[in-house]
Amino acid sequence: MSRVVRIADDAYDLAIAYGSSLSEGIRVMDTLIRELRKRNEMPFDQKTIERMIRSAVRDEIEAAVYRG
């Protein structure tokens, strides 16, 4: 089934950047969004959380020293 719809020119350009047709571009974008959501749903382990916190604290200390 197909439909006739109006879309903004910039939205069309975005979709065409991902596929050879508007429909293909939308399908590719949907696949990419689903993959990213799937990756983000994976829980972090304790070590990863610890590294992230340490990195954030280190960055803040370096920024404070640089400003100070």
C-alpha positions, 0 to 999 in steps of 0.5 A: 500500500502507498500513500500520498503525503506532504513532507517538508523539503528538509525532511525529504533531504534527510530521508534521501540521505539514508536511502535511495527513496523516501521509503527506503530512507525511513526504513533505514532510519527506523532500523538505526533508531531501534538498534541504538535503543537496544544498545542503550537498554543494556544495563551497565556493570558496576565497573563501567559505572565506576569508570564513568563516575571517575572520568566525570570527576576527573574532568571536573577537577581538571576544568576547575584547576584550568579555570582557577 
